[in-house]
Amino acid sequence: MLEQRGSRMTNTTLEMKEISIDFPGVKALDRVTFTAKPGSVHALIGANGAGKSTLMKVLAGAYTHFSGEIKLGGIGLSISKPTDSQKAGVQIVFQEVDAALIPTLTVAENIMLQETVQHAGNKQWIHWREIHRKAETHLKKLDSNISTKRLVNSLTLAEKQMVLLARAISTDCKFLIMDEPTAPLSNRETEKLFSVINRLKGEGVGIIFISHRIPEIIEVCDEITIMRNGQVVKQDMVANLSQEKIIEWMLGQKLEQQFPEHDSTIGETILKVEGLSDYRIVKHVSIHVKAGEVVGIAGLVGAGKTELCKALFGDAPKTNGTIRIKGKTVKLKNPQTAVRNGMAFVPEERRKEGLILHESVQTNLVSANLQAFTKVLHFLDEKMQKNKSQEIIQALGIKTPSSDASVHTLSGGNQQKIAIGKWLVSDADIYIFDEPTKGVDVGAKRDIYDLIAALAKRGKAILYASSELSEIVGLTNRVYVLYDGKITKELSTTETDEQELLYFSTGGQSNEN
C-alpha cells in the first residue's frame, strides 16, 4: 500500500524494466533495467553515447517508440507524452537549458508556466502578482535572488539553470532527473544545489543525477548505475566504488593518463591583445599567444571568460583595444572578419552557437569553409564534402550512423567533436576554446585533449578558457587568471597548481610588489 505524507507519496519505487529503443542505424538502449528509490540520490553515468540521457528521455515522455515497462510504486505507467510523466510526479531538468525555456517571457512566467497556461486556457484572470510571488518563493528555496521580472533571454547560463530547477521543484515532484546540472554553475552555486538536493532527499524525493564529474557523484550520490553501449554494466552503492573503478566501468578499460605530453615547439607570437574591453564585462585585457602554445584562461563562472572569447572573435557589440595577428593590427568587427584573419572559435553553448543541430554531420563539418568545396559557378561539390567529412569523422572518432545523420541525434561528446572538427577544414592559425569539455565524458575529454595537443604540435596558437582548473594545469603552457573581467595574474602552469589558481580566481591578490 502507498503511504501519503502531505501531498507527496513515499515508499514509491521507480522501476524501468527491459527498456529498448532504436534509432536509424543505432540501438540506443538494449533491455535496460533501472531502479530508483525515493529519498535517495541515484547517479546514472556512462560515456557519451552510453544511453543514459536516452533512458531518461524515455522516462520523461520525450521518446515513446520504446519497448519495456515503467512502474511507479508497483503500478504500471503509460507514458506517451511529457505531460504523462509530469502528472506521475517525474520532473526533468535537461542539460540543454535554452531548449526548455521561452526566452521572451519573464523568469516568473517560465517557472510558473504550467499554471499560467492553465489560467489562460480557461480564460480566467491571471493574478500576475501571485505568479511572481510563487516564483520568487521557489527561487528562494534555491538561495537565488534572480528578479522574477527579468526576461529569460537576459540571463546567464547559470541563471537559466536555476530557473529550470525552480520550475521543477514548483510541482509535486516525486522523482527529479538532473542532467549535468552543475555544468554551468560556479563552485558556490554548486554547493547551493547540493544543499537543495539534500533537502529534497530528506523530504522523500528521489533524485536521478546524471554527471560526468565523478568527484561530485562520490560526494552527493547514494547509489550508482553505470551504462555502456546502451546497456547497464554495473549497479552498486557509490561507497563501494573508487573513482578509478567508476572510470574503468564507464570505459571498459583503464584510463592510463588523462593529459597528453607537452611536446610542441613554441614559436613566434601569433596573437597579441592590448587593452581589450567590451564596455560590459571585459576590462583592459592584455594577453599574447605564441605558435605551438596552449594558453589557459582560468576563472570561475561569471568571471568573463565567455565574453572575452567572444570579444576576441569579433562577437561583441562594441570593443576597444588593439588586436594584432602575426604582427598586423586587425579590426575584428564580426566573426566573419575573425575567420578571414585565421581565427576559429568553439563556443561554450555548442548546441546554440556552435552547431546547426537539425542539419547533417556532413553539413556541419564543412560549414566553416564552404569556399573550399565549391567548383564552377560556386556550386558545392558533394563528393568533396562527403570525402572530407568522412576523413574528419574517422580522425576524431565521431560515433555516427553516417555523415548524413542529423547532429541533434548524436551524444554531447560527439556533437562537441563536430563543433571542433568543422574548424579543421578551415586550417586556422588561432583556435579559441571556451569550456570545450563541458558535459562530455572522461574518454571524450581525452580525445579533445589529444586534438588540442595535435593542433599545438602543428604550430597553431591555442587559447583555452575553462573553469576546470585541473584542465588548465594539465593541458596548458601558461595561464591568465580572470576575475571580474580583468586579468589578475599570469602564471606558468609548470610552476602553479589548482590551489593557487583558485586563490587568484576568487579575487586573491599577489604579494609581489
N, C-alpha and C positions, 0 to 999 in steps of 0.2 A: 504493500500500500504506500502511496506517495504522501509524505507529510508536508504540511504547509508551515511556512514561517513568514508572517506578513503576507505579501503578495508573491513571494518567491518560493518555488518548490525546492526542497532539499532532498537528499538521498536519491537524486536522479543521476543516473549514469548515461553518458552519451556513447553509443556504440555504432560503429560503421563496419559492416561485415561484407567481406568478399567484393569490395568495390573495384570495378574495372571500367576503363573508358579508353576509347581510341580516337585519335585524330588522323587525318590523312597521312599515311606513311609512318605513324608513330603510335605505339601502345603506351599511353601516358601512365596508366595505372593497371596493375596486374594482380587482381584478387587481394587487395589491401584490406586488412582488418586493423582498426584503430579504436581504442577505448580511452575516454577522458572522464575523470571523476569530478563531482562538484567540490568546491573548496580546495582545489589543487591546481598548481601551475604545471602544465604539461608541455615540455619542449617537443616540437616537431621540426626535425632538421634533416639536411641532406645536401649534397652537391647541387648546383644549378641543374635543373632538368630531372631531378630525382623524383618529382611528382608531388612534393609537399603542398605547394600552392594550388595545384590542380585538385588535390584531395579536399582542401578547404573550400575551393570554389564549388565543388560538388555539394558540400555541406551547406554552403551559403546560397545554393539555388542558381548559381551562375552557369553551371553546366548541368544539363538534365539528361543527356543521352548516355547514362551510365547503367551498369548492372550491379546488383547487390542490394543490400537493405540498410536503412538507417533507423535506429531506435533511440528513444529518449525515455529513461525510466522504464524500460521494457516494452514500451508502446511504440509500434511502428509509425514512422513519419513518412508522409508523401510530400516530397519537395520537388515541385515542378517550376518554381519561380522564386526569386529572392524574398518576396513577402511571406511565402510559406515558412521559410527558415526563420524570419524575423518574428512571426507570430508564435513560433515554437520556443522563442527565447534565445535564439542564436544570433549574435551580432558579430560582424567582421569589420576590422579596420585594415583596408588594403594598403599595400606598400605604395601604390600609385595614387597619392592623395588628391592630385588635381582632377583625376577622373571621377572621384567620388563627391566633389564639391561643385557648387554652382557659383562661379566667380563673381557674377554681377549682383548676387544677393548679399545681405549682411551676415555677420557671424551668427547673430541670433536666429535669422531665418534658416540658415544651414543647420544649426544644431537642432532646432525645433521643426525641422522640415515636414515631418510626417503630421504633426499636429496642425501646422499652418495649412497644409494641403487639405486636410480633413475639414477644417473650418471653411476654406474657400470652396471646396467641393459641395458642401452642404449649404452654401450661400448664407453662412452665418457671419456675424461681425467678427473680425479678428481683433482680439484685445492685444494690441502691439505692446503695451506697457507690460502685460503679463508674460508675453512671449520673451521679451528682453529680460524680465526678472528671472524667469525659469532658466534661460540660457546662462545668465550670469551665475546662478546658483551652481549649475553643473560645472562651469569653468572654475569656480572657487574650489570645488572638490578636487580639482587638478592643480590647485595653487597657481592658477593662471589669471592674470589681470588684463587679458585682451579685452578691448572695448567691444561690446556686442553690436555697436552701431557701425563698426568698420566694415567695408566691403572685403570679401574674401580675396579678391584679386590684388589687394594691397598688403596681404600678409606674407610673412616669410614662410619657407617650407616647414620650419619647426612649429610655427603658429598654426598653420593649416593642419598639421598632425594633431595638435591639441584640440582643434575644433572637431575633428573626426572622433577623437576619444570622448569628448564631451557629448557628442551625439549618441555614441554607443551606450554610455552609462545613463543616458536620459530615459532609457527604456527599462522594462522589467527583464533584465538580461540574466539568463541562466548560464550561458557559455559565451565568452568573449574571445574571439580569434584576433590575435595581433600579428600582422605580417610585417616583420622588420620594423617594429615601432620605434626603436631608438636610433635608427639610421640618421634622421635629420636633427636629432636632439643634442644639446650640449650636455656636459657631464652633470651639471646641476639639474637640468630638465630631466635627464635620465634617472637621477636619484628621486626626483618627484614622482616620476612614472612608476618606479619600483614601489614607492610608498603607496601609491594608489592601487597597484596590483595586490599588494599585501592586504590592504583594507578590503578590497573586493573578495579576495580569497577568504578572509575572515567572515565575510557575510554569506559565504556559501557559493559564490560564483566560481565556475570552472574557467580557467584561463588556458587557452591554447596559444603557445608562444613560439613563433617562427623567427629564427635569428641565425645569422652566420657568425655572430660574436660569441664564441664559446665561453669566454670568462663570464659573460652575462648569464648564460644558461646555467652555469655552475652556481652562480650567486643567487638567482631568483627562482629557479625551477625545481620541482619535486621529482617529476618523472620525465622520461625521455623516450621518444620513438625516433629511430634513425632510418631514413629511406635511401635506397639507391636503385637507379634504373627502374623506377615505377613500382618497387616492392619494398616491404618492410624487412630490414635486415637485423634490427636489434631493438628490443624493448627492455627497459630496466629502470631502476631508480637512479637518479643523477648521482647520488652519493657513492654508487658502486663503480663509477667510471671516471677515469682521469681525462684530462684534456687531450692527451696523446691518443688514448684509446678511442675517444669520440671521433677524432680526425681519421684514424685508421678505419673505423667502421663506415664513415662517410665516403672515403675514397676507395676503400677496398685494398689499400696498401699503405705503407708508412710514408710520411712526408719527411724526407731526409733533411732538407734545408729550405727555409722559407724564402730567403732573398738571394738573388744572383750575385756573383762576384763583381766588384768594381774593376773592370779591366779595359775601359775605353781610354783613348788618348785625348787629353784636354788640349784644345787648340785656341784659336783667336776668339775674341769677343764677338758673338753674333748679335745679341740683343743688349742694348743699353738704354735704360729708362731713368730719367731725371725729373724729379718734382711732379710726378703724375698725380692728378687729383680728378675726381669726377663730380665735385661740388655737392656730394651727398655723403658717401661713406669713406671713400679712398682719399687720403690726405698726404700729399707731398711724398709719394713713394719713389725711392731711387733704388734700382736693382740692376744687375747685369748677369748674363748667362753666356758661357763660352761653348764653342763647339765640343761635342762629346761629354758635356757636363749635365748632370741631373741636379737641378737646384730646387730645394723644397720651399714651399710657402706654408709655414705651420701656423695654426691658430685654431681657436675653438669656434663653435658655431656662433655666427654673428660678428666675427672679427673683421669681415670684409673680404675674405678670400675670393668668393664668387664675384663680387663687384670688381675686385682688382683684375681677375682673369678676363672679365667681360670688357673692362676699360682697355686692357691691352689689345683685345681683339677687335676694337672698334665698335663694341656693342654697348655704348653708353651715350645718353642724350648729349652730354657735353663734357669735354675733358680739357685739362690744362697740363702742360708739361712737355717734355721732349722725349721722343722715341727714336732711337737710331737702330737700324738693321744693317749689319755689315758696314758700319761707319757712315751710312747715309741716313740723314734725317727724313723721316716719313710722317705723313699726317694720315692717321687711320680713322677716316670719317665713318666707316661702316665695316662690317665683316667682309664684304666683297673686296675692299681695298687691302684688308689684312691678308686675305688668301692670295691676292695678286702679289703681295710682298713676301710670300713664302711662309705664312703662318697657318697653323692648324689648331683647332680648339675642340676638346672633348668636354662638354659641359656636365655639371653635376646632375641636372634633371634630364637624363638621357632620353626618356620617353617623350618629354615635352619639347626639348630643344635640339636633341642630337640625332633623332631618327624620324623617318616618315613611316609611322607604325603600320599603316594598312597597305603599304607597298611591299614589294618583294625584297628578299635579301639582296638579289642582284641589283635592283634599282637603288637601294640604299648604298651599296658598296661603291657604285660608280658615280653617285650623286655629287660628290665634291669636286669632280673634274670631268664633266661631260665632254669638254672640248677634246679630250684625249681619245674619245670613242666616236668622233664624227668623221664622216667621209664627204663625198661630193655633195654640194648644196646643203651642207650642215645636217644631213640625215644621220641618225645614230646607227652605228654598226652593231647589230645584235650579236653576231658571232664574237666580236672583240669583247663586248661586255660580258658575255657568258664565260669566255675563257679566263678573263681577268678575275671575275667574281669567284670562279671555281678555284683559281690559284690562291686567292686570299682565304677562302673557306678552308682549304687544306692547310695553308700555312699557319692559320690561327686556331685550327682545331674547332671551328664553329660547328656545333651539332644542329643540323637542319635536314629535313627530309630531302630538300633540293634547293637550288638557288631561286626557284620560283615561289617558295613558301613565303607567306606573309610574316613580316617581322613580329607582329603582335602576338603570334602563336608561340614564339620561342621563349626560353627562360631568360631571366635577367642577366645572367653571365654571358649568354650567347648574344643577347642584344648589345651588351657593352662591348663585346669583341667587334661587332659590326660597326658600332659608333666610332671605334678606334680604327678599324680596318678601312673605312672609307677614305681616311686621310693618307693611307699608304699609297693610294693611287696618285695622289697629288704630289707626293715626294717633297713635302715641305722642309724648310730649314729649321723652323721653330715649332715645337709641339707644346701646347699648354693643356695640362690635365687638371681638371677640377673634381676631386673626390672620385677618381675613376674606379675604385674597388667597392664603392658603396653598394651593399645589397648583393654581393657575389660571394661564392663560397671559397674556401681556402685553396682548392685546386685551381679554380678560375683566376684567383688572385695571383697565384704563382705564374700562370700563363701571361697575365698582364705585366707582371714584374719583368719577366723574361723579354717580352716585347719591348718594353721601355729600355731595358739594358741593351737590346739589339739595336734600337734606334740611336742610342748614345754611341755605341761602337761604330756606327756608320757616320758619326760626326754631327749628328743632329743636336740642337740645343733644346733641353727639356726643362720645362717649368712644371713642378708637381705640387699642387695645392692639396693639403689633406689635414683633417683633424685627428687622424690616426697617427699618433706620434711615433709608434713603433715602425710604421712605414717610412716616415721621414728619416729616422735613424738608420734603418736598414737599407734604404734604396738610394739616398741622395748623397752628393758630394759636399754641398753646402746648404745652409738653410737660413732663410729670413723669417723671423718670428713677427707675426702680425697681431696687433692688439688695437681695437677701436679704430681700425682703418689706417693705422700707422705702423711702420717698421720699427720695432723696439730693439731688435738685436739681430746681428748677422753672426753665424757660427759655422765652423767646420764640423760636420757630423761625426768625424772620427774623434773629435775632442769634446763631445757633448753626450747627453743621454736624455731619456724621456723626462726624467725629473726636472732637469734644467729647462728643457723646452716648455714644460708645463708651467714652470715658475714665470718665465717671460710671457707665456701665452695668457696668463691671468693678470698681467699688468705689473709683474715684478720688475724692479729697477736694477740695473747693473751697478756694482760697487766701484767700477772704474771711474777715474777722474777724467 
